[in-house]
Amino acid sequence: MRISVVGCGYVGLVTGSCLAEIGHEVMCTDNDESKIQTLNKGKLPIYEPHLDAIVSRARQVGRLAFTSNASEAIGAGDVIFICVGTPPLETGDADLSAIDGVARMIATESQSSKLVVEKSTVPVQTGQQLKRALAAYSHGTKVSFRVASNPEFLREGTAVQDFLHPDRIVVGVDEVSTEQQLREIYKPVLERNFNCPLHAPKCPPTVLPPFIVTTINSAELIKHASNSFLALKISYANALADLCERLGADVEEVTRAVGLDPRNGPNFLRAGLGFGGFCLPKDVQAFIRLAERAGMDFGLLKEAEQINRERIARFMDKARHALWVLKGKQIGILGLAFKPHTDDVRFSPPLELIRQLLGEGALVSAYDPQAMEKTRAIYPTVRYEADPYSVAFGADALLICTEWPEFAALDWPRIHASMARPMILDGRNLLDPAAMKALAFEYHCFGRNE
Ligand code: UDX
């Protein structure tokens, strides 16, 4: 099928390149000319495992192209995936101006009727508005548009895996023909009938993903409901961690046992610095606002948000308690990305931490395997080091802020010997407290026996 993708952020790039990978002809566009230039030079504007190889292969065989000419891109597809950003407004509502702009562009540039698919995360009833907007903006022309919602569940760092091997594919549709067209697009994934770039020679024999057909409103709600539930789980684990600290229990032991009950599930119960990134915080906020406008006070989510906001303050308290005065202290930060395997630092907890540490006069040095360039643009005064050992050298404390697996495997005795004061504040409960204590580190973490 011929597909256009509007918006080349991580969702658009992963969606476009994976659609090409499973056999479609895809043309992507973005109003950021420099992004398109970067892509056309064969480079990626983001770090996402496996994406590089998929994009270059798809371009080579001529199934994937990037253009800044929106009209060319829109003309190239029978189906258009809208993947533009919906950042939070001051009010917490999602800013839908980019979607509105794309609707106008599609309506005025299209020479033939098309299916328009919302991939961007949007509040419920956006599909209805989109339909009205497309009809209004194309008034007087012969073209018409169908609209569908197809929320993405792509986690940064594992987005390619999530696209090609999803837990479920959700489509919100009004007409049977739209359902059929989307089923056709996803057929290779639904039947696992593509050359998988992740598993050679064969994918593991897991169950095939269900294709869930709903109304457009339900599909839009599913996305917010799903992300907000994840946020609830994380905040619950963090509240448990605080309680464990007060009562002398161990949060890892507690959440492990809680998670073994399949009704609870083991994932997203990791206590620590809390959730960040461009999706969870903004989706929770937008969901609260959406409920408010529908006349409901979603207090449950507000509490989850509040617990999350307090994580940094709790970590700062731990740092002050351990170091007494922060001013003039040499603090090493390991991890800047909002989670491992990405270079994304948007709404990243470590960045807020750095802001507060610098505010208190601490001397901050940092290392992250992927996210240093993006952080340097925001905090140029931080000293960025080439490896974790240089960050630890002479430091009064080492703060672990992102659970990159390589941090767990560091030569900790070497680090101990090189620090001015061998102290670790583990914001992600990555290390084993007993092992760290056996190495004579002063070790602090969240909700575990220290
Ligand atoms: C999220 C959703 O998971 C994905 O389905 C959606 O489509 C996009 O938003 P992502 O933003 O990539 O994905 O991050 P996610 O893996 O959900 O993690 C979000 C944050 O929660 C990270 O900061 C992570 O460190 C934190 N987290 C996660 C915890 O603090 N504890 C946990 O147990 C799990």
Residues whose N, C-alpha, C, O or C-beta is under 5 A from the ligand:
A	BS01	UDX	E152 F153 L154 R155 E156 I234 N267 F268 L269 R270 G274 F275 G276 G277 C279 L280 F338 K339
